[in-house]
């Protein structure tokens, strides 16, 4: 077998989706399709106040007037928005009061997913563990744990629907303030039909004592996932949030259109890490999740900082640009990304750094790996507004190609309206060389290990920004056989 | 049984015959030097023995410990005990030299049915070898061969060789790009590994290296085959007369 074929095969095997199973749990679904009645149904199910229903309906009416974006470099058959369910919740009596009430099949699913022991312990109620999980199973949070410890600090970490009920003022003040419904087609759809997601509020002067973690999981045929996450870090705070996803194998395409909004006030720092491993479809591109996500952070306060780290290995289509609006003087935005596309996966991903305040700084490090027949685009915008005196940006985009049928594209947009701004952009495209492979193999590494080692090396700068809990998982995702070879 | 036995080897690259009937036997405990002019096929030979893809054996055979290695992949040959010290060691960005070494050692251990090396034991071995080769911690924390000077690269190769403890080592033009001090350090490293169980094939263009790694046998390699064999004095003769007569003779 030629080395290139070998490599391609290796990557193929490495990437073959492990999580192909489906949990059978009775669900209470809304009828298929989307109309104002469905939105009323969702809102009623969630026992929402009138203002939120109106907000949803307004978004829905706006959405009807909008067109799907066409500028991205991805191709997919038209989505029939009427052929999906917009609400599916595991059937429970009144919402579980304790883990005993959680369907054991759910816990079993977590086990199959290989959720780290630590999180399993939490799900099992072990009190000494140190990560809080707001487990999102389909559209409803079934277990929000560790709340007590967080409550002592005044930190709010709960399902967003719960926040609507218990902290309406905060939700009303910040919901849609970073990503308004009118922002884009998918965000608008999300605003109309979002069913869950997390809400985090860190009160002034508090450093969140643990990583906040949510596992998202799509588990209902034809159920679009429309999470909405809102994180508000008040003055002088720090919080690190982990979001990880795996999804069971299925044939239909699944629409996923989440919105994540982050608000950082004076001297606040938010670290948001994602490992995304939605079902990518089979080797021939059949099935797979359509992932249209809007993630944006508003660095409103002085010297506030937001750091996005993402490891994107899943989904048939990825459309995602975690961004930072750098409004506060001296605020900092960072974006670290690893995107791996294989087989027929398509990804159009990147970031936007909007410099508004004086002395704002941003850093972008993007690592794209493309294999099989996959196509990948880095699309990044760095915009310096007139008032952004002394703004700085550094951008680095590296692409690695494996095999000869994949593609990598880099599309940087740079706009500067302030002559004092300093912008740097570096981009490279390379292949795993035969020399590197042979060198590794001449030292005894099999092709799989060799590719894994080289790819992990290529991504290192990004992977090392992940919190420990995730770094390990991410490395495994990059190459499941890397265990033990990382010193 | 000889350590390595090459019988009437023919090999081609891109359909072009490069090695044309090479026969060579190396016993454990012996150091053989293979000298020849540029373009003789010296590096092709080292790649063929190490099992690089694209180097096609068109005739003859290579026996390692009496076993024909034709069907063995490069990594299988490596874990079986064949080591190639590269003329141009390859850079691997983002992979720390220690990580790489550990991965290689574990690959070998796995092939021999052993468990992964204990982290402390690994560190102890590494420290000892680093000391012998004068390799600072800072260097092995860097990615594999990245930003290494010529001398550092060859020292790192010697470090890998020492850690992996192969039975048969091929040194491919190890002297290229080395100043005299580096040459001495690397040669000392190699000499320390000379044992009764281990064999070496030292491939070089110049006699200089052989002042430090003194061979038991010297072979002149020209136009794809060995045209003359002798003791270490043959190297000095070559240094004096050059390769011209052999190139003509072979052609």
Interface residues (C-beta under 8 A of the other chain):
Chain A: X2 X3 X433 X434 X435 X436 X438 X439 X440 X441 X442 X443 X444 X445 X446 X447 X449 X450 X453 X454 X456 X457 X458 X459 X460 X461 X484 X485 X486 X487
Chain B: X50 X51 X52 X53 X54 X73 X74 X75 X77 X78 X79 X83 X84 X86 X89 X90 X91 X92 X93 X94 X95 X96 X98 X99 X100 X101 X102 X103 X104 X106 X107 X108 X111 X116 X119 X122 X143 X160 X164
